[in-house]
Amino acid sequence: MRKILLITLLLLASLPAAAQVRLGLRGGITVGELRFDRDFIDSDNRVGYTGGLLIDVNIPVVGLGVEASAMYTRRNNRLTDHDRVYKRHYFEFPVYARYRLALPKVERVFVPYVYTGPNFAVLFNDDNYSAYEGSKTYLSWDVGAGADLFRHLRLSATYGIGMTKAMSYIDREYSGDRLDGKDRHWTLNVAWLF
């Protein structure tokens, strides 16, 4: 984690002086599903929420940029073998490389973009119960698209693919096996850039 943060800081420091740096506030909703090693456990899609701060760095001429955030996120899932919603609370740190398609006549009103990058999460609280164990750290790879409207309002949709386990299930009744669950989630965000 420290190496990634150091690399990110070095990248930001090496950007040309012409780069535009802006800060912003972001909030949104998450819809996620846990997928386990075997199919007998499944989770319903449940809505959670997210909010936090972002830093946005753009290199105007080439359309490339970096976006990094510090977010609080709550993910909710209902597992089929229990009739209760399992809530996990994370501090998330997504770092995205972004390409903006600035069209000369409309860039003051509308600028579409695509992005991808890692999302590092640290679990700080969960509703751990019964046979489930939450993982303390989590990594996903995110891809998404969005648009900047009127230079300040940013709308985006992100799909996160779990790279590491988010939760484990211990089958105490039958085999005693530990099954790892990975998160797949959609996040819809709205941000305001200053």
Residue pairs with C-beta under 8 A, 6 or more apart in sequence:
1 120
1 137
4 95
4 118
4 120
5 93
8 66
8 68
8 95
11 66
12 57
12 66
12 68
15 57
15 59
15 66
16 59
18 59
18 60
18 61
19 57
19 58
19 59
19 60
20 56
20 57
20 58
20 60
21 55
21 56
21 57
22 55
22 56
22 58
22 193
22 194
23 53
23 54
23 55
23 56
23 193
23 194
24 53
24 54
24 55
24 56
24 154
24 191
24 192
24 193
24 194
25 51
25 52
25 53
25 54
25 191
25 192
26 50
26 51
26 52
26 53
26 54
26 69
26 71
26 154
26 189
26 190
26 191
27 49
27 50
27 51
27 52
27 189
27 190
27 191
28 49
28 50
28 51
28 187
28 188
28 189
28 190
29 47
29 48
29 49
29 50
29 187
29 188
30 47
30 48
30 49
30 50
30 73
30 74
30 75
30 185
30 186
30 187
31 45
31 46
31 47
31 48
31 185
31 186
31 187
32 43
32 45
32 46
32 48
32 75
32 76
32 77
32 183
32 184
32 185
32 186
33 43
33 44
33 45
33 77
33 183
33 184
33 185
34 43
34 77
34 79
34 166
34 167
34 181
34 182
34 183
34 184
35 42
35 43
35 162
35 181
35 182
35 183
35 184
36 42
36 169
36 179
36 180
36 181
37 179
37 180
37 181
38 179
41 79
41 80
41 81
41 169
41 179
41 181
42 79
42 80
43 77
43 78
43 79
43 80
43 86
43 181
44 77
44 78
44 80
46 76
46 77
46 78
46 85
47 76
48 73
48 74
48 75
48 76
48 87
49 73
49 74
50 71
50 72
50 73
50 74
50 92
50 187
50 189
51 71
51 72
52 69
52 70
52 71
52 72
52 92
53 69
53 70
53 71
54 67
54 68
54 69
54 70
54 191
54 193
55 67
55 68
55 69
56 65
56 66
56 67
56 193
57 65
57 66
57 67
58 64
58 65
58 100
59 65
60 102
63 99
63 100
63 101
63 102
64 97
64 98
64 99
64 100
65 97
65 98
65 99
65 100
65 113
66 95
66 96
66 97
66 98
67 94
67 95
67 96
67 98
67 115
68 93
68 94
68 95
68 96
69 92
69 93
69 94
70 91
70 92
70 93
71 91
71 92
71 93
71 94
72 89
72 90
72 91
72 92
73 89
73 90
73 91
73 92
73 121
74 87
74 88
74 89
74 90
75 87
75 88
75 90
75 166
75 183
75 185
76 85
76 86
76 87
76 88
77 85
77 86
77 88
78 84
78 85
78 86
79 86
79 132
82 129
82 130
84 129
85 127
86 126
86 127
86 129
86 132
86 167
87 126
87 127
88 123
88 125
88 126
88 127
88 134
88 166
88 167
89 123
89 124
89 125
89 126
90 121
90 122
90 123
90 124
90 138
91 121
91 122
91 124
92 119
92 120
92 121
92 122
93 119
93 120
93 121
94 117
94 118
94 119
94 120
94 142
95 117
95 118
95 119
95 120
96 115
96 116
96 117
96 142
96 144
97 115
97 116
97 117
98 113
98 114
98 115
99 113
99 114
99 115
100 111
100 112
100 113
100 148
101 111
101 112
101 113
102 111
103 110
103 111
108 150
108 151
109 149
109 150
110 147
110 148
110 149
111 147
111 148
112 145
112 146
112 147
113 145
113 146
113 147
113 148
114 143
114 144
114 145
115 142
115 143
115 144
115 145
115 146
115 156
116 141
116 142
116 143
116 144
117 141
117 142
118 139
118 140
118 141
118 142
119 139
119 140
119 141
119 142
119 160
120 137
120 138
120 139
121 137
121 138
121 139
121 140
122 136
122 137
122 138
123 134
123 135
123 136
123 137
123 138
126 134
128 134
131 169
131 170
131 171
131 172
132 167
132 168
132 169
132 170
133 167
133 168
133 170
134 166
134 167
135 164
135 165
135 166
135 167
135 168
137 164
138 162
138 164
138 165
138 166
138 183
139 162
139 163
139 164
140 160
140 161
140 162
140 163
140 183
140 185
141 160
141 161
141 163
142 158
142 159
142 160
142 161
143 158
143 159
143 161
144 156
144 157
144 158
144 159
144 187
145 156
145 157
146 154
146 155
146 156
146 157
146 189
147 154
147 155
147 156
148 154
148 193
149 155
151 193
152 192
152 193
152 194
153 190
153 191
153 192
153 193
154 189
154 190
154 191
154 192
154 193
155 189
155 190
156 188
156 189
156 191
157 186
157 187
157 188
157 189
158 186
158 187
158 188
158 189
159 184
159 185
159 186
160 183
160 184
160 185
160 186
160 187
161 184
162 182
162 183
162 184
163 182
164 182
165 180
165 181
165 182
166 181
166 182
166 183
167 180
167 181
168 178
168 179
168 180
168 181
169 178
169 179
169 181
170 176
170 177
170 178
170 179
171 177
171 178
171 179
